[in-house]
Amino acid sequence: MAKRLLLSCLVLLLSACASSPQVVIAPKPVVVPPMLKQAAPKWSESSLLSFHNQWKGTPYRLGGLSRNGVDCSGFVYLAYLNIVGDKLPRTVNSQGTLGKDVPRSQLQTGDLVFFKTTRTVHHVGIYMGNDRFLHASTKKGVKISSLNNIYWKPRFWFAKRIDNPTFEQNMSIASLVEHVQQQDHL
């Protein structure tokens, strides 16, 4: 009898544990969207002013790409790489082949402005708004100048807006030939 009683208690205990199981509802899985390519930062007056403050007064040096000396196309190359995160060709003429033409009256911050200083010498800078542009001047180094300046106004040649440079644009045959020619002159 004691065995029966013990067996009955044991069955009762075991059945009590299984009588009302707790229902656990798993939470819905969280779907994480795939990472999108981060959009390139937009040009802004503040980003150009900040870049200017880092390079202000750096002397002009043909072929230079450092704070010891930088030329106009090298400065534009570095600004574009630093602010936008993309590479441009290294020379004025190659940079002038990119993007779309922009009339002077429709310039926007970040547009490249080109000047013809002599029959064969060209210059490039970055438009900042309010008729100002940032560039590496041959006499005063990196500085901000006015498009209406007595020197620059008659030498304004054209402007370009570069939305999305591509590898093909950067490595075009013309830019490669020009790069090799420039290296021969250094």
C-alpha positions in Angstrom: 0.0 0.0 0.0 2.8 2.4 0.8 4.2 1.7 -2.6 0.9 2.5 -4.2 0.6 5.7 -2.3 4.1 6.8 -3.2 3.5 5.9 -6.8 0.3 7.9 -6.9 2.0 10.9 -5.3 4.7 10.7 -7.8 2.3 10.5 -10.8 0.3 13.4 -9.4 3.5 15.5 -9.0 4.7 14.8 -12.5 1.3 15.4 -14.1 1.0 18.7 -12.2 4.3 19.9 -13.8 3.0 19.1 -17.2 -0.6 20.2 -16.9 -0.2 23.9 -17.8 2.8 24.5 -19.8 3.8 28.1 -20.3 3.5 29.2 -23.9 6.5 31.3 -25.0 6.0 33.4 -28.1 9.2 34.2 -30.0 9.5 37.8 -31.0 9.4 38.6 -34.7 12.9 38.8 -36.2 14.1 42.3 -36.8 15.0 42.8 -40.5 18.0 45.0 -40.9 18.2 46.7 -44.3 21.4 46.2 -46.2 23.9 49.1 -45.9 23.5 51.6 -48.6 26.5 53.3 -50.1 27.0 56.5 -48.2 26.3 59.5 -50.4 29.2 61.7 -51.0 29.2 64.9 -48.9 27.9 67.9 -50.7 30.1 71.0 -51.2 29.3 73.7 -48.8 30.8 77.1 -48.0 31.7 75.8 -44.5 33.5 72.7 -45.9 35.5 74.9 -48.3 36.3 77.5 -45.6 37.5 74.7 -43.3 39.7 73.3 -46.1 40.9 76.8 -46.8 41.9 77.3 -43.2 44.0 74.1 -43.3 45.8 75.2 -46.5 45.8 79.0 -46.2 49.1 80.5 -47.3 50.5 77.3 -48.6 52.9 78.5 -51.4 52.4 77.7 -55.0 54.7 75.0 -56.4 54.2 73.5 -59.9 53.4 69.8 -59.5 53.2 70.1 -55.7 50.7 68.2 -53.6 51.7 69.0 -50.0 51.7 71.9 -47.6 55.2 72.6 -48.7 53.7 73.7 -52.0 50.8 73.0 -54.2 49.7 74.0 -57.7 46.1 75.0 -58.7 45.0 71.7 -60.1 46.7 69.8 -57.3 44.8 71.9 -54.8 41.5 71.2 -56.5 42.4 67.5 -56.7 43.1 67.5 -52.9 40.0 69.5 -52.0 37.8 67.2 -54.1 39.4 64.1 -52.5 39.1 65.5 -49.0 35.6 67.0 -49.2 33.8 64.8 -51.7 35.9 61.6 -51.4 36.5 61.0 -55.1 39.5 61.5 -57.3 39.8 63.9 -60.1 42.4 64.0 -62.9 45.5 65.8 -61.8 45.8 68.5 -64.4 43.8 71.7 -65.3 43.1 70.5 -68.8 41.9 67.1 -67.7 39.8 68.5 -65.0 38.2 70.8 -67.6 37.0 67.8 -69.6 34.8 66.5 -66.8 31.2 67.4 -65.9 28.8 69.7 -67.6 29.3 73.4 -68.6 27.8 75.9 -66.3 27.1 79.5 -67.3 28.8 82.0 -64.9 25.3 83.3 -63.9 24.3 79.8 -62.6 27.4 78.9 -60.6 26.9 76.9 -57.4 29.2 76.1 -54.6 31.7 73.4 -55.6 31.7 74.2 -59.3 35.1 74.3 -60.9 36.0 77.7 -62.4 38.6 77.9 -65.1 40.7 80.9 -66.2 42.9 81.5 -69.2 45.8 83.5 -67.8 47.8 83.5 -71.1 47.4 81.9 -74.4 48.8 78.6 -73.1 48.5 78.8 -69.3 45.2 77.9 -67.6 44.1 78.1 -64.0 41.4 76.3 -61.9 39.7 77.0 -58.6 36.5 76.0 -56.7 33.5 78.3 -56.6 32.4 79.2 -53.0 29.4 81.4 -53.7 29.0 85.2 -53.7 31.4 85.5 -56.6 34.3 84.0 -54.6 36.5 81.1 -55.4 39.2 79.1 -53.6 42.5 78.4 -55.4 46.2 78.2 -55.2 47.5 81.5 -56.5 51.0 81.6 -58.1 51.9 84.7 -56.0 50.1 84.3 -52.7 49.5 80.6 -52.4 46.2 79.1 -51.3 43.7 81.9 -50.9 40.1 83.1 -51.6 39.6 85.5 -54.5 36.8 87.3 -56.2 35.6 86.5 -59.7 35.1 90.3 -60.0 38.7 91.0 -59.2 40.3 93.2 -61.8 42.8 90.4 -62.6 40.4 87.4 -62.6 37.2 88.9 -64.2 38.6 89.3 -67.8 40.4 86.0 -67.6 37.3 83.9 -66.6 37.1 81.1 -69.3 34.4 78.6 -68.3 33.0 76.6 -65.4 32.1 73.0 -64.9 29.8 71.1 -62.5 31.0 67.6 -61.7 28.2 65.5 -60.3 29.7 62.0 -60.2 33.2 61.5 -61.6 33.8 57.9 -62.9 36.9 55.8 -63.2 36.7 56.1 -67.0 36.7 59.9 -66.7 39.7 59.9 -64.4 41.7 57.5 -66.5 40.9 58.7 -70.0 43.6 58.5 -72.6 43.9 62.3 -72.7 44.5 62.6 -69.0 47.1 59.8 -69.0 49.0 61.4 -71.9 48.8 64.8 -70.2 50.1 63.3 -67.0 53.0 61.7 -68.7 53.9 65.0 -70.5 53.7 66.9 -67.2 56.1 64.3 -65.6 58.6 64.9 -68.4 58.6 68.6 -67.6 59.3 68.1 -63.8 
